[in-house]
Amino acid sequence: MKKKIDVRGVDLEVWEQFKALVVSRHGKLSRVMGKAVTEALKLYIEKYGSSGGSPPPGGRESTHTSRGVPRASRIERDVENIKTYLLSMIEPGGSLSKKSLENIIMNLSNVYDKRSVQARIKALVADGFLKPEGHNGSSIYRLTGPSINS
């Protein structure tokens, strides 16, 4: 039986990773997403169903993890990786477009959700590593310095 299902509360970062995996496996989303979600649900049932295994912890949205790493520390780790990469490509004082920065973040951090990408840009700006230039929405970012934390 086929039915349209709406689900609330899905972590958008996880959803984007799932969609990217489906595309990498099938080359498209159209006409394969239902099959992929069904397969994921079957794996969940197999892991946590009557055959044993304890259910995943619930009600702890603030501690969601990605690959076992809490979100806050994952962003921090990603930011350090992004800094190292940018410094290998651009001298302090150099600049890059917002689109280039977003592509670098998506490739290095394996995140595709706009909010996840934006969170990393905000962290780079807050750290003083990047400075937005231009007017509202800044389409250019200047690399201000090599401040990489240990």
Phi, psi and omega per residue, in radians:
M1 nan 2.341 3.136
K2 -1.868 2.426 -3.131
K3 -2.654 2.499 3.056
K4 -1.357 2.330 -3.097
I5 -2.221 2.259 3.046
D6 -1.859 2.350 -3.105
V7 -2.232 2.306 3.092
R8 -1.776 2.738 3.017
G9 1.431 0.248 3.112
V10 -1.366 2.297 3.089
D11 -1.117 2.056 -3.046
L12 -1.113 -0.570 3.112
E13 -1.133 -0.756 3.104
V14 -1.132 -0.735 3.134
W15 -1.049 -0.784 3.140
E16 -1.128 -0.674 3.089
Q17 -1.123 -0.718 3.116
F18 -1.080 -0.824 -3.139
K19 -1.082 -0.720 3.124
A20 -1.089 -0.688 3.112
L21 -1.149 -0.718 3.115
V22 -1.080 -0.774 3.131
V23 -1.113 -0.734 -3.123
S24 -1.154 -0.531 -3.123
R25 -1.442 -0.705 -3.034
H26 -1.913 -0.217 -3.129
G27 1.425 0.027 -3.120
K28 -2.903 2.928 3.030
L29 -1.834 -0.659 -3.081
S30 -1.022 2.284 3.084
R31 1.203 0.077 3.078
V32 -2.169 -0.215 -3.074
M33 -1.103 -0.753 3.124
G34 -1.037 -0.754 3.121
K35 -1.117 -0.725 -3.124
A36 -1.161 -0.726 3.116
V37 -1.154 -0.720 3.103
T38 -1.044 -0.764 3.117
E39 -1.088 -0.730 3.114
A40 -1.117 -0.708 3.113
L41 -1.132 -0.698 3.106
K42 -1.095 -0.715 3.100
L43 -1.101 -0.692 3.104
Y44 -1.102 -0.806 3.133
I45 -1.086 -0.756 3.130
E46 -1.069 -0.697 -3.106
K47 -1.315 -0.756 -3.016
Y48 -1.934 0.025 -3.096
G49 -1.274 -2.784 -3.029
S50 -1.089 -0.238 -3.106
S51 -1.331 -0.042 3.096
G52 2.102 -2.941 -3.102
G53 1.433 2.433 3.132
S54 -1.530 2.558 -3.135
P55 -1.174 2.735 3.119
P56 -1.153 2.670 3.113
P57 -1.081 2.492 -3.110
G58 -2.068 2.886 3.044
G59 1.195 0.487 -3.119
R60 -2.229 0.987 -3.053
E61 -0.972 -0.610 -3.067
S62 -1.233 -0.208 -3.140
T63 -1.988 0.374 3.075
H64 -0.910 2.537 3.132
T65 -2.139 2.821 3.015
S66 -2.262 2.013 -3.069
R67 1.003 0.640 3.061
G68 1.428 0.034 -3.125
V69 -1.907 2.167 3.097
P70 -0.938 2.527 -3.039
R71 -0.945 -0.818 -3.086
A72 -1.037 -0.805 -3.120
S73 -1.261 -0.474 3.075
R74 -1.155 -0.743 3.105
I75 -1.082 -0.774 3.131
E76 -1.055 -0.776 3.122
R77 -1.101 -0.780 3.122
D78 -1.045 -0.748 -3.124
V79 -1.060 -0.733 3.120
E80 -1.122 -0.704 3.089
N81 -1.137 -0.702 3.130
I82 -1.127 -0.756 3.110
K83 -1.017 -0.841 -3.123
T84 -1.047 -0.781 -3.138
Y85 -1.110 -0.838 -3.118
L86 -1.058 -0.711 3.122
L87 -1.150 -0.480 3.101
S88 -1.330 -0.332 -3.079
M89 -1.862 -0.501 -2.994
I90 -2.329 2.338 3.051
E91 -1.255 2.586 3.009
P92 -0.943 2.357 -3.056
G93 1.735 -0.324 3.107
G94 -1.339 2.976 -3.098
S95 -2.387 2.882 3.061
L96 -2.592 2.771 -3.119
S97 -1.332 2.755 3.094
K98 -1.061 -0.706 -3.136
K99 -1.085 -0.755 3.105
S100 -1.106 -0.764 3.120
L101 -1.054 -0.776 3.125
E102 -1.074 -0.739 3.131
N103 -1.125 -0.716 3.104
I104 -1.082 -0.798 -3.138
I105 -1.086 -0.782 -3.140
M106 -1.071 -0.734 -3.115
N107 -1.246 -0.749 -3.098
L108 -1.322 -0.658 -3.027
S109 -1.699 -0.186 -3.105
N110 1.006 0.707 3.033
V111 -2.102 2.501 -3.072
Y112 -2.218 -0.251 3.100
D113 -1.213 2.335 -3.094
K114 -1.008 -0.663 -3.137
R115 -1.173 -0.633 3.120
S116 -1.187 -0.725 3.092
V117 -1.120 -0.805 -3.130
Q118 -1.087 -0.633 3.119
A119 -1.067 -0.660 3.127
R120 -1.263 -0.654 3.074
I121 -1.111 -0.794 3.124
K122 -1.048 -0.688 3.128
A123 -1.145 -0.681 3.108
L124 -1.154 -0.675 3.112
V125 -1.237 -0.787 -3.135
A126 -1.069 -0.588 3.130
D127 -1.317 -0.192 -3.130
G128 1.446 0.130 -3.129
F129 -1.317 -0.651 3.095
L130 -2.107 2.585 3.080
K131 -2.203 2.140 3.101
P132 -1.217 2.429 3.092
E133 -2.156 2.609 -3.132
G134 1.801 -2.921 -3.085
H135 -1.658 -2.995 -3.083
N136 -0.575 2.267 3.092
G137 1.398 -0.045 3.130
S138 0.362 2.037 3.128
S139 -1.730 -0.031 3.121
I140 -2.268 2.413 3.083
Y141 -2.160 2.307 3.108
R142 -1.760 2.315 3.095
L143 -1.371 2.044 -3.021
T144 -1.614 -0.468 -3.112
G145 -3.097 2.903 -3.084
P146 -1.566 0.703 -3.104
S147 -1.375 1.548 3.087
I148 -1.806 2.159 -3.113
N149 -1.384 2.655 3.099
S150 -1.691 nan nan
